[in-house]
């Protein structure tokens, strides 16, 4: 199989990443049926033979922890323990996987056919596979893939089968159960199904947590779940959830396991299957319900070209090493192990910190294609660029991205113009190319005569689709961009003043991007280092000064954050100008979207990304966190109470009027 090296200079010296192998190369040359029916002999945890699913169910139902909770629920509800135990058994039947090798072989055959139709290549870092093969023999393993597509968990199981690794058991949403035949097929290939929310259901939580911990303690199979909780519709990493992470760490905290290996996995797509679907969801079009008929209708995607896909298995992360000096495990000995305990404040902070750092590892190992650079430039130039100018600017941006540590897949020994031409061809459905001029398409439905509102919607679909690719590289530019905007906004060159601006922006956008809690100074220093290394600025003892050649880089970096600054300002303006006393949380998104639509139709706003529900939700979360907006429960409704003075001040601040004497929060 052909191998290929990618590079990512996180430091002044060029840093070589793992080599990649295209797994489809061999699949195109040999029989898919023979591959699916081959001898499968996975390496197991400590050589243990996994128990059958029926035995696993009995172990869970008879566990001390679940028996304790059953008695508690019985006392609280007045139902007999037998009745509660029967309910627990039904919950487990609804939830549990029924992994069968015959079903896995069926998927191996059909997915081989599908992947060869969909992708030009599927590249895997085999050194990562070798590390995983070693890790699964030593300690229980938890796989933590990024989540950008439904394809993610199918590809994960396919790869583990291919490399003779134990098949994972995968936490999946109950939505898939509505797919009937397909839902049961997924169950028999290792999926276990959980409700989207069950916060107050003590019995459900006990069954779920004991089921996961039993599989982990017994080394039954690698556990797989998505830290972000759901697919990212924007292709930015989402704020991680810590519930499942706490469950898989608890056996270590309680001394039931010596260690647990966490393996972050980064899955990158040159072209995303759900691209247009995501953009429409962000504009308020309801997500199609998962169904078997819907899947069959989606077969037309098999006639499309989705370019290449990269899967990077990161280094296993030891929970024991992470917890050393941070978690006092003695506290877990104060009660019997089977008695449930809520995480203490220090444990919760530890989980949160680990979750953020794992998502950052996922981001840093994302393989970026040339199109993400092109998409970034086209979004910043809505009137388009001549092909020669686009080529020149893309090449400049490539070198900037590499200097900042991007993990970029740029074809060796190919002219920049040829690379760009190939990328434009793959994403031609988003583009208009005429007489050597390239720009984003005006509409995603060119044959339809549209009202002004419909025209804005169709244009927004294109912009948000393109933004989903720009978002894949945001983590590379984020910290330098925050510093660039802070330098533009600060009224002086004093380092303290610029840091205050940086800290405010970082705090404001902490729901929007992956910014590790407590790392503000570290992020500021990283941004200074990267821009200083690039020759954009000089960092003196008390001042930060832009160099003579740094203006173009700082202008570009400010433009990277501009859609988010404008979007948050639109939300603030709506809350100050249009909101009423009885605005409910449910009404908020539609009301802000209509407000932004009016501004666009009136020519007062050109930022189509302000229509995105994801941006609007993140802006509201920031305003709630900053106490500029409060939630008040009135009957069954949750209404939003707006401190208009505070919100107006934040809007001014986002517009560039950032106070430098002290952080904005002190004034609010």
Buried (B, 14 or more C-beta within 10 A) or exposed (E): BEEBEBBBBEEEEEEEBBBBBBBBEEBEEEEBEEBBEBEBEBBBBEEEEBBEBEEBBEBBBEBEBBBBBBEBBBEEEEBEEEBBBEBBBEBBEBBBBBBBEEBBBBBBBBBBEBBBEBBBBBBBBBBBBEBBBEBBBBBBBBBBBBBBBBBBBBBBBBBBBBBBBBBBBBBBBBBBBEBEEBBBBBBBBBBBBBEEEBEEBBBBBBBBBBBBBBBBBBBBBBBBBBBBBEBBBBBBBBBBBBBBBBBBBBBBBBEEBEBBBBBBBBBBBBBBBBBBBBBBBBBBEEEEEBBBEEEEEBEEEEEEEBBBBBBBBBBBBBBBEBBEEEBEEEEBEEEEBBEBBEBEEEBEBBBBBBBBBBBBBBBBBBBBBBBBBBBBBBBBBEEBBEBEBBBBBBBBBBEBBBBBBBBBBBEEEEEBBEBBBBBBEBBEEBBBBEEEBBBBBEBBEEEEEEEEEEBBBBBBBBBBBBBBBBBBBBBBBBBBBBBBBBBBBBEEBBBEBBBBBBBBBBBBBBBBBBBBEEBBEEBBBBBBBBBBEBEBBBBEEEBBEBBEEBEEBBEBBBBBBBBBBBBBBBBBBBBBEEBEEEBBBEBBBEBBBBBBBBBBEEEEBEBBBBBBBBBBBBBBBBBBEBEBBEEEEEEEEEBBEBBBEBBBBBBBBBEEEBBBEEBBEEEB
